[in-house]
Amino acid sequence: MSTAVERFDEKARRAFERVGRTEVYIGELFRHPVYTRFLHWMVALFFFLALFSGFGIYLPWLFRWFTPIFGGGPLARALHPWFGLFFVFFFGLQMLNWLKPMAWTKTDTNWMRNIKKVASGEEVLDPPDTGFFNAGQKAMFWEIVVGCIVYLITGIILWAGAQTFGRWPVAISYVLHDISAIIMLGGIFIHIYLSTIGEPGTFQSMIRGSVTETWAWTFHPKWYKEVTGRDPRQAYEEALRRIKVEPWTLPPRGETTTSSHD
């Protein structure tokens, strides 16, 4: 029996599919629906709006050039908490959307133990039990969940001020708010790197909603097998034979020069 969250998520997906579409071409797999992509970009938009307006507020001697973007210091200060609320709101919807696939498993613990091999590209394919999301993506997701909770609590205290909560809670909230922002900013840099240079083809999944089969069997072999019924290692070896090159002359992991349907 489906839960209320699952029913809400399914209704939202259907509603967004009526106003948008996802085209999947030969050699590609469906990855993210319109609803998921919309939430992703809303989260990104309000995160950076909150970040830039926050920089101008908390470090004006260094980032005062940000505040004119928002109409000046007073307006940036007034808009900042609203940007933060919208960021938390949209990520909350994304959390409901991804609650099941982001659940931590023993597979993820093993992935973390071998993260050096995965990150260095020592292994051509990710571990065969890597599903829809890998452990790195899940770790970042739960870091943002914790960060949103910290943002919400400390943001409300800072918004209301010392007259409501007292001086010490406000002082502590300033520190926790800033630390959380720095940690999340570091995670965003890693996320941007992996979605572009580190794992070529990932960015496409949040633009068009699809990925190449090459990307799927390289970075998420278990998910590839679930949606195609094919063995990812076998698909990789067939691709090697088809283009008749040695493994070390292949393009970087996940690039889109081959397709099992060519």
C-alpha positions as CSV (number, residue, x, y, z in Angstrom):
1,M,0.0,0.0,0.0
2,S,1.4,3.4,-1.0
3,T,2.0,6.0,1.7
4,A,0.7,9.6,1.7
5,V,4.1,10.8,0.7
6,E,4.3,8.4,-2.3
7,R,0.8,9.4,-3.4
8,F,1.7,13.1,-3.2
9,D,4.9,12.5,-5.1
10,E,3.2,10.6,-7.8
11,K,0.5,13.3,-8.3
12,A,3.2,15.9,-8.6
13,R,5.1,13.9,-11.1
14,R,2.0,13.4,-13.3
15,A,1.1,17.1,-13.0
16,F,4.6,18.2,-14.2
17,E,4.6,15.6,-17.0
18,R,1.5,17.4,-18.4
19,V,3.4,20.7,-18.9
20,G,6.8,19.3,-19.8
21,R,8.3,16.2,-21.5
22,T,11.4,14.0,-21.5
23,E,12.8,12.8,-24.8
24,V,14.8,9.7,-24.7
25,Y,16.8,8.8,-27.9
26,I,18.3,5.6,-29.0
27,G,21.2,4.6,-26.8
28,E,19.8,6.6,-23.8
29,L,17.9,5.7,-20.7
30,F,15.3,7.7,-18.8
31,R,16.8,9.1,-15.6
32,H,14.9,12.0,-14.0
33,P,11.3,13.1,-14.6
34,V,10.3,16.8,-15.2
35,Y,9.2,17.2,-11.5
36,T,12.6,16.1,-10.2
37,R,14.5,18.4,-12.5
38,F,12.2,21.3,-11.6
39,L,12.9,20.8,-7.9
40,H,16.6,20.4,-8.5
41,W,16.9,23.7,-10.3
42,M,14.7,25.5,-7.8
43,V,16.9,24.2,-4.9
44,A,20.0,25.4,-6.8
45,L,18.5,28.8,-7.6
46,F,17.4,29.7,-4.1
47,F,20.6,28.2,-2.6
48,F,22.7,30.6,-4.5
49,L,20.4,33.6,-4.0
50,A,20.6,32.9,-0.2
51,L,24.3,32.4,-0.4
52,F,25.1,35.6,-2.3
53,S,22.8,37.7,-0.3
54,G,24.2,36.2,2.9
55,F,27.8,36.9,1.8
56,G,26.9,40.6,1.4
57,I,25.3,40.6,4.9
58,Y,27.9,38.7,6.9
59,L,31.1,39.7,5.2
60,P,30.3,43.2,3.7
61,W,33.9,44.3,3.8
62,L,34.7,41.5,1.3
63,F,31.5,40.9,-0.6
64,R,29.8,44.3,-0.6
65,W,29.7,44.1,-4.4
66,F,27.0,41.4,-4.1
67,T,24.4,43.7,-2.4
68,P,23.7,46.0,-5.4
69,I,22.4,42.9,-7.2
70,F,19.6,42.7,-4.6
71,G,18.9,46.4,-4.5
72,G,21.3,47.4,-1.7
73,G,22.2,46.2,1.8
74,P,18.8,46.7,3.5
75,L,16.9,45.0,0.7
76,A,19.4,42.1,0.6
77,R,19.0,41.7,4.3
78,A,15.2,41.6,4.0
79,L,15.3,39.1,1.1
80,H,17.9,36.7,2.5
81,P,15.6,34.9,4.9
82,W,13.0,34.5,2.3
83,F,15.5,33.0,-0.1
84,G,16.5,30.6,2.7
85,L,12.9,29.6,3.3
86,F,12.3,28.8,-0.4
87,F,15.5,26.8,-0.5
88,V,14.4,24.7,2.5
89,F,10.9,24.4,1.0
90,F,12.0,23.1,-2.4
91,F,14.6,20.8,-0.9
92,G,11.9,19.5,1.4
93,L,9.9,18.5,-1.6
94,Q,13.0,17.0,-3.2
95,M,13.7,15.0,0.0
96,L,10.2,13.5,-0.2
97,N,10.8,12.7,-3.9
98,W,14.1,10.9,-3.1
99,L,13.5,9.5,0.3
100,K,13.6,5.8,-0.8
101,P,16.5,5.9,-3.3
102,M,18.6,7.9,-0.8
103,A,18.3,5.3,2.0
104,W,21.7,4.2,3.2
105,T,22.6,0.5,2.8
106,K,25.5,-1.8,3.4
107,T,26.4,-1.4,-0.3
108,D,27.0,2.3,0.4
109,T,29.3,1.6,3.3
110,N,31.4,-0.7,1.0
111,W,31.4,2.0,-1.7
112,M,32.9,4.5,0.8
113,R,35.6,2.0,1.8
114,N,36.7,1.9,-1.8
115,I,36.2,5.6,-2.6
116,K,39.9,6.0,-3.5
117,K,39.6,3.5,-6.4
118,V,36.3,5.0,-7.5
119,A,37.6,8.6,-7.4
120,S,40.9,7.9,-9.1
121,G,39.3,5.9,-11.9
122,E,41.4,2.9,-11.1
123,E,38.3,0.8,-11.8
124,V,36.8,1.4,-15.2
125,L,33.3,0.7,-13.9
126,D,31.9,1.6,-10.5
127,P,31.2,-1.3,-8.1
128,P,28.6,-3.6,-9.7
129,D,26.1,-3.1,-6.8
130,T,26.0,0.7,-7.3
131,G,22.3,1.5,-7.8
132,F,20.4,4.7,-8.8
133,F,22.5,6.8,-6.4
134,N,26.0,6.0,-5.2
135,A,27.2,6.6,-1.6
136,G,28.8,9.9,-2.4
137,Q,25.5,11.3,-3.7
138,K,23.6,9.9,-0.7
139,A,26.2,11.4,1.7
140,M,25.7,14.8,0.2
141,F,21.9,14.5,0.2
142,W,21.9,13.8,4.0
143,E,24.4,16.5,4.6
144,I,22.0,19.0,3.0
145,V,19.1,17.5,5.0
146,V,21.0,18.2,8.2
147,G,22.1,21.6,6.9
148,C,18.5,22.6,6.1
149,I,17.5,21.7,9.7
150,V,20.3,23.9,11.0
151,Y,19.4,26.7,8.6
152,L,15.8,26.7,9.5
153,I,16.3,26.7,13.3
154,T,19.2,29.2,13.3
155,G,17.5,31.3,10.6
156,I,14.3,31.7,12.6
157,I,16.3,32.7,15.7
158,L,18.4,35.3,13.7
159,W,15.3,36.6,12.0
160,A,13.4,37.1,15.3
161,G,16.4,38.6,17.0
162,A,17.7,38.9,20.5
163,Q,14.5,40.5,21.8
164,T,12.7,37.2,21.2
165,F,15.3,34.6,21.9
166,G,18.0,36.4,23.8
167,R,21.6,37.3,23.0
168,W,23.3,33.9,23.5
169,P,21.0,31.9,21.2
170,V,21.5,34.6,18.5
171,A,25.3,34.5,19.0
172,I,25.4,30.7,18.7
173,S,23.0,30.8,15.7
174,Y,25.3,33.1,13.8
175,V,28.2,30.6,14.2
176,L,26.2,27.5,13.4
177,H,24.5,29.3,10.4
178,D,27.9,30.3,9.0
179,I,29.5,26.9,9.5
180,S,26.6,25.1,7.9
181,A,26.8,27.5,4.9
182,I,30.6,26.8,4.5
183,I,30.1,23.0,4.7
184,M,27.3,23.1,2.2
185,L,29.2,25.4,-0.2
186,G,32.1,22.9,-0.2
187,G,29.7,20.2,-1.0
188,I,28.2,22.2,-3.8
189,F,31.7,22.7,-5.4
190,I,32.2,18.9,-5.3
191,H,28.8,18.4,-6.8
192,I,29.4,20.8,-9.6
193,Y,32.7,19.1,-10.4
194,L,31.3,15.6,-10.4
195,S,28.3,16.6,-12.5
196,T,30.5,18.1,-15.2
197,I,34.1,17.1,-15.4
198,G,34.2,14.2,-12.9
199,E,31.3,12.2,-14.4
200,P,30.7,13.5,-17.9
201,G,27.0,13.1,-18.9
202,T,25.6,13.7,-15.4
203,F,24.7,17.3,-16.1
204,Q,22.6,16.1,-19.1
205,S,20.4,14.0,-16.7
206,M,19.2,17.2,-15.0
207,I,18.7,19.1,-18.2
208,R,17.1,16.6,-20.5
209,G,16.2,13.9,-18.0
210,S,18.1,11.1,-19.8
211,V,21.6,9.6,-19.8
212,T,23.5,7.5,-22.2
213,E,23.8,3.7,-21.6
214,T,27.6,4.2,-21.5
215,W,27.1,6.6,-18.5
216,A,24.7,4.2,-16.8
217,W,26.9,1.1,-17.0
218,T,29.9,3.1,-16.0
219,F,28.6,4.9,-12.9
220,H,25.5,3.0,-11.9
221,P,25.9,-0.6,-13.0
222,K,23.2,-2.1,-10.8
223,W,20.6,0.5,-12.0
224,Y,21.6,-0.1,-15.6
225,K,21.0,-3.8,-15.1
226,E,17.6,-3.1,-13.4
227,V,16.3,-1.0,-16.3
228,T,17.7,-2.9,-19.2
229,G,18.1,-6.5,-18.0
230,R,21.6,-6.5,-19.4
231,D,24.9,-7.2,-17.6
232,P,26.8,-3.9,-17.4
233,R,30.2,-5.5,-17.7
234,Q,29.1,-7.4,-20.7
235,A,27.7,-4.2,-22.3
236,Y,31.1,-2.5,-21.7
237,E,33.1,-5.4,-23.3
238,E,30.7,-5.4,-26.3
239,A,31.4,-1.7,-26.7
240,L,35.1,-2.4,-26.7
241,R,34.8,-5.1,-29.4
242,R,32.5,-2.9,-31.5
243,I,34.9,0.0,-31.7
244,K,37.9,-2.3,-31.8
245,V,40.2,-0.4,-29.5
246,E,42.2,-1.3,-26.4
247,P,40.6,-0.4,-23.0
248,W,43.1,2.3,-22.2
249,T,42.4,4.2,-25.4
250,L,38.7,4.6,-24.6
251,P,37.3,8.1,-23.8
252,P,37.1,9.0,-20.1
253,R,34.6,7.2,-18.0
254,G,31.0,7.9,-18.9
255,E,31.6,9.9,-22.1
256,T,29.0,9.4,-24.9
257,T,31.0,8.2,-27.9
258,T,29.4,4.7,-28.0
259,S,26.0,3.2,-27.6
260,S,24.9,-0.5,-27.4
261,H,22.2,0.3,-30.0
262,D,24.5,1.8,-32.7
